[in-house]
Amino acid sequence: MIPHVHILATGGHNPNMTLVFPSLRVGFPTAPVTVHARPMADGMFERLNVALDAHVPEADLVRTEVDRHGEWMDKVLKTTKGLVVFLDTDVVFHKAVEHWQFKTGMAGRYIRRFREPLTRCVSESRLHPSLLFVDPFTLAQELDGWQSGFKVTRFNPPVTSFSAFTLAERTRAGVVPHFYDTGSALYQAVGGTSFTNDQLDAYDHLFAGTFVDELAAVIDDADLLAAHQVAWENPGRIRGAWRRQNDWFARRAC
């Protein structure tokens, strides 16, 4: 089954807002594409439209008032039938991924539990939504199976949303904030399929693509801005960046 690709575009002032479009048809040669544009500063929507016309003119461009990533994903799944792929704008494709098939409700790049420097929280493990395959029917079945393991009442409504949130854990050493980033709560409930190394070689994703300036100021990664600059100038040169990124996560594992 050919998936429907959904992209949430944020009106950043760096080229990552449109980075994915030149290689989009490498990854998804025939899939229908809908780009959802958040409210943007003057000129940003027009810039997005120009990029689409140049590279993916057949894509649908719509506006959305939903600001939070997870809530937008929930809305898309409620209004779309069939296989869905969520895709970030700061992705570069090296090979086709459109034909990938999975047996689970979610499939994506596994991100381990780590100490996150921007929020200073423990970020819980998840499948990253930068390239996330979702089968809504299978996901619903998996959620039903998870909830069958305990009694659901009005007192303990289960979290069945992609939304992000933070919870506190009180320990003898103090209060530990746990960050359930977009999709993390669902991953804790039902799991999913992690991309293989071969699949990770098919694309690369620039973390913090639309807020890299903010993140670079607080993490110990002197090459972060340089890597983004390379991607803007020659996207093909970042091939294999996921391996270096995994090393970064491993150093902060907890």
ABEGO torsion letter per residue (X at the ends): XBBBBBBBBBBBABAAAAAAAAAAAAABAABBBBBBBBBBBBGAAAAAAAAAAAABAABBBBBBABABAAAAAAAAAAABBEBBBBBBAABBBABBAAABBBABABBBBBBBBBBBAAAGBBBBBBBBAABBBBBAAAAAAAAAAAAAABBBBAABBBBABABBBBBBBBBAAEBBBBBBBBGAAAAAAAEEBBBBAAAAAABBBBBGAAAAAAAAAABBBAAAAAAAAAAAABAAAABGAAAAAAAAAAAABX
